[in-house]
Amino acid sequence: MKQGIHTKTAADRRAELKARFSKGHLVVAPGVYEMISAKIADRMGFEALYMTGYGTVASYMGLPDAGVASYTDMVSRVAQYASITDTPLICDGDTGYGGLLNVMHTVRGYESAGASAIQLEDQEFPKKCGHMLGRRVVPQQDMVDKIRVAVETRNDKNFMIIARTDARTVLGLDEALRRAESYARAGADMLFIESPESVEEMEKIGRTFDLPLVANMVEGGRTPVLSHEELKRIGYGLAIFPATGFLAAGAALQSVYSSIKSTGSSKQVAVPLHNFQDFSQLMGFDWVAEFDAAHTPAVSKEK
């Protein structure tokens, strides 16, 4: 993709993503949380990218993912991610940012911004990260109504609606399964039973549903992190790794900044550094040079 130019339309990316969720296929999506992570992941050949709410709120606002980010905050991030990537983008839409009218507005906004799928959850507001304690869920029917509105609102039938339930932690796995079944009947394209706490629970989820299922692989979270083969065997259709990127970046920055602080220089940093010229090319400076050469006669003569 050239600077600012997509090789695929949003509709192409949605159709591409939906087609990938065939029986027995596992889509792997790394978490992207700001523009550098999105650019790097986009060029690596993944079948999908996952816009992590936790990471996006942390990088954009420096705050916890606890219901403080608004629809306006997040849809602007969706649009920015989508504008610089060609890989189908699965986006965290929290609770839909309010009632049924808000859900309608959110689905329209995310779809128009270029998302290929939206994830909606049944938490009460203010929501919390799915691997934290203290989460509470709305009545089941309230979420059923939200899913129905989301399905009715989308313009592109390939724009996927992912229904997430956080009921496992507070009400138990059986309640989470019942809720997920009702969300499937309401028209959800994919089901996300958040934070099962053992491989046995994950296997039970896999046996229960025919729709594609989401596995949320959070290092240090409440759910075991399994291999690709294990997730595929259980029957998951999408494995997201929302935290891996920012956890790695955080550890690398901690190490690099500590070294600079203790030595007064970057000569002894232990973390591998991206080649500066290659990184500049990733950011688009080669395109800037081409633009300048084409539009600035003085620059053209110098070359």
C-alpha positions in Angstrom: 0.0 0.0 0.0 1.4 3.4 -1.0 1.3 6.2 1.5 -2.4 6.9 2.2 -3.6 4.7 -0.7 -5.5 1.4 -0.1 -5.1 -1.4 -2.6 -8.4 -2.9 -1.2 -11.7 -1.3 -0.5 -13.4 -1.6 2.9 -16.0 -3.9 1.3 -13.2 -6.1 -0.1 -11.7 -6.4 3.3 -15.0 -7.3 4.9 -15.8 -10.0 2.4 -12.3 -11.3 2.7 -12.5 -11.6 6.4 -15.9 -13.2 6.5 -14.8 -15.8 4.0 -11.9 -16.8 6.1 -14.1 -18.1 8.9 -14.7 -21.4 7.3 -15.1 -24.6 9.3 -11.8 -25.7 10.7 -9.8 -22.6 9.9 -8.3 -20.5 12.7 -7.7 -16.8 12.0 -4.9 -15.3 14.1 -5.1 -11.5 14.8 -2.4 -9.6 16.7 -3.5 -6.6 18.8 -2.7 -3.2 17.4 -2.9 -0.3 19.8 -1.4 2.8 18.0 -0.2 3.6 14.5 3.3 2.2 14.6 2.0 -1.2 15.7 -0.7 -1.1 13.1 1.8 -0.3 10.3 4.2 -3.1 11.4 1.5 -5.7 11.7 -0.2 -4.7 8.5 2.8 -5.6 6.3 3.4 -9.0 7.9 0.6 -11.0 6.2 -1.8 -11.6 9.0 -5.4 -12.5 8.0 -6.8 -9.9 10.4 -5.7 -7.3 12.9 -7.4 -6.6 16.3 -7.9 -3.1 17.6 -7.5 -3.6 21.3 -9.5 -1.4 23.5 -7.2 -1.7 26.4 -4.1 -0.8 24.3 -5.8 1.9 22.3 -7.1 3.7 25.4 -3.7 3.3 27.1 -1.8 4.7 24.2 -4.2 7.4 23.2 -5.3 8.7 26.6 -2.8 7.1 29.1 -5.8 5.8 31.0 -7.2 2.4 32.0 -9.8 0.6 29.8 -12.5 1.3 32.3 -15.2 3.1 30.4 -13.5 6.5 30.2 -13.0 6.5 26.4 -16.0 7.8 24.5 -17.5 6.7 21.1 -15.9 9.8 19.6 -12.5 8.9 21.0 -12.7 5.3 19.7 -14.3 5.8 16.3 -11.5 8.3 15.4 -9.0 5.6 16.2 -10.8 3.1 14.1 -10.7 5.5 11.2 -7.0 6.2 11.6 -6.1 2.5 11.9 -8.2 1.7 8.8 -6.7 4.6 6.8 -3.1 3.2 7.1 -3.8 -0.6 6.8 -5.0 -3.0 4.2 -5.6 -6.0 6.5 -9.2 -6.6 7.7 -9.6 -4.8 11.1 -11.6 -6.2 14.0 -12.5 -3.4 16.4 -13.5 -3.3 20.0 -16.8 -1.4 20.3 -17.2 -1.8 24.1 -20.8 -1.8 25.1 -21.9 0.2 22.1 -21.4 3.4 24.2 -24.9 3.5 25.6 -28.4 2.3 24.8 -30.0 1.0 21.6 -29.8 4.3 19.7 -26.1 4.6 20.7 -25.5 1.0 19.4 -27.0 2.0 16.1 -24.8 5.1 15.9 -21.7 3.1 16.9 -22.3 0.4 14.3 -22.8 3.0 11.6 -19.7 4.9 12.7 -17.4 1.9 12.9 -18.5 0.6 9.5 -18.1 4.0 7.8 -14.7 4.3 9.5 -13.5 1.2 7.7 -13.8 -1.6 10.3 -14.4 -5.1 9.1 -16.0 -6.3 12.3 -17.2 -4.8 15.6 -17.1 -6.5 19.0 -19.9 -5.6 21.4 -20.1 -6.8 25.0 -22.8 -7.2 27.7 -21.1 -5.4 30.5 -22.7 -2.6 32.5 -21.3 0.9 32.1 -18.7 1.7 33.0 -17.1 -1.4 31.5 -13.8 -2.9 32.5 -11.1 -4.9 30.8 -12.3 -8.5 30.4 -9.6 -10.0 32.5 -10.2 -7.8 35.5 -12.5 -8.5 38.5 -15.4 -6.3 39.3 -17.2 -6.6 36.0 -21.0 -6.6 36.0 -23.3 -7.6 33.1 -26.6 -6.2 31.9 -29.8 -8.3 31.8 -29.6 -10.8 29.0 -32.5 -9.3 27.0 -30.8 -5.9 26.9 -27.8 -7.4 25.1 -30.1 -9.4 22.8 -31.8 -6.2 21.8 -28.4 -4.6 21.2 -27.3 -7.4 18.9 -30.5 -7.2 16.9 -30.1 -3.5 16.4 -26.5 -4.0 15.4 -27.5 -6.6 12.8 -30.3 -4.4 11.5 -28.1 -1.3 11.3 -25.1 -2.5 9.3 -25.2 -1.7 5.6 -22.8 -4.4 4.5 -23.9 -7.9 5.3 -20.2 -8.9 5.5 -19.6 -6.4 8.4 -19.4 -8.9 11.2 -21.1 -8.5 14.6 -19.1 -10.2 17.4 -21.2 -10.7 20.6 -19.1 -10.9 23.7 -20.4 -12.0 27.1 -18.5 -11.3 30.4 -20.8 -13.4 32.4 -18.3 -16.2 33.1 -16.4 -14.4 35.8 -19.5 -13.2 37.8 -22.2 -15.7 37.0 -20.4 -18.8 35.9 -19.8 -20.6 32.7 -23.3 -22.1 32.2 -24.8 -18.6 32.3 -22.2 -17.4 29.9 -23.1 -20.2 27.5 -26.9 -19.5 27.8 -26.3 -15.8 27.0 -24.0 -16.6 24.1 -26.7 -18.9 22.6 -29.3 -16.1 22.9 -26.9 -13.7 21.2 -26.4 -16.2 18.3 -30.2 -16.4 17.9 -30.3 -12.6 17.8 -28.0 -12.7 14.7 -24.4 -12.4 15.9 -21.9 -13.7 13.4 -19.4 -14.7 16.0 -19.4 -15.5 19.7 -16.9 -14.3 22.3 -17.2 -16.0 25.7 -14.7 -13.9 27.7 -12.2 -15.3 30.3 -12.8 -19.0 30.6 -10.5 -20.2 33.3 -9.3 -23.6 32.1 -8.7 -25.7 29.1 -11.7 -27.8 30.1 -14.0 -24.7 30.0 -12.6 -23.8 26.6 -13.3 -27.2 25.3 -16.9 -27.0 26.6 -17.4 -23.8 24.8 -16.0 -25.3 21.6 -18.5 -28.3 21.9 -21.5 -26.0 22.4 -21.5 -23.8 19.3 -21.3 -24.0 15.6 -20.7 -20.3 15.0 -17.0 -19.1 14.9 -15.7 -18.5 18.4 -13.2 -16.0 19.7 -10.2 -17.0 22.0 -8.8 -14.1 23.9 -5.1 -14.9 24.5 -3.9 -12.4 27.2 -0.6 -13.2 28.7 -1.0 -13.1 32.5 -4.8 -13.0 32.2 -7.5 -15.4 33.4 -7.5 -17.7 30.4 -4.8 -20.2 29.5 -2.7 -19.2 26.5 -2.8 -22.2 24.2 -0.9 -23.1 21.0 -2.4 -22.7 17.6 -2.9 -26.4 17.3 -4.8 -26.6 20.6 -7.0 -23.7 19.8 -7.8 -25.2 16.4 -8.6 -28.6 18.0 -11.0 -27.0 20.5 -12.8 -25.3 17.6 -12.0 -21.6 17.9 -12.3 -19.6 14.7 -10.4 -16.4 15.8 -7.5 -16.1 18.2 -6.7 -12.5 19.3 -3.6 -11.5 21.1 -4.5 -8.0 22.2 -1.8 -7.4 24.8 1.3 -9.1 23.4 2.4 -6.1 21.4 2.1 -3.5 24.1 3.5 -5.7 26.7 6.6 -6.4 24.6 6.9 -2.7 23.8 6.6 -1.7 27.4 9.3 -4.2 28.5 11.6 -3.0 25.7 11.1 0.7 26.6 11.6 0.0 30.3 14.9 -1.7 29.4 16.1 0.9 26.9 15.2 3.9 29.1 16.8 2.3 32.2 20.0 1.8 30.2 20.1 5.4 29.0 19.3 6.6 32.5 22.1 4.6 34.1 24.8 5.1 31.5 23.8 8.5 29.9 23.9 7.0 26.4 22.2 4.5 24.1 25.5 2.7 23.2 24.9 -0.2 25.7 21.1 -0.8 25.2 20.4 -4.6 25.3 17.2 -4.5 23.3 17.4 -5.0 19.5 16.7 -1.7 17.7 14.9 -1.3 14.4 17.2 0.0 11.6 16.5 3.7 11.4 16.4 3.9 7.6 14.1 0.9 7.4 11.8 2.4 10.1 11.8 5.8 8.2 10.7 3.9 5.1 7.9 2.2 7.0 6.7 5.6 8.2 6.6 6.8 4.6 9.6 9.1 4.3 10.5 7.5 0.9 7.1 8.6 -0.3 7.7 12.1 1.0 11.0 12.2 -0.9 9.2 11.1 -4.1 6.6 13.8 -3.5 9.2 16.5 -3.0 11.1 15.4 -6.1 7.9 15.6 -8.2 6.6 18.9 -6.8 9.7 20.9 -5.8 11.9 21.8 -8.7 14.9 22.7 -6.4 14.8 19.3 -4.9 14.6 17.7 -8.3 17.7 19.6 -9.5 19.7 18.6 -6.4 19.0 15.0 -7.2 
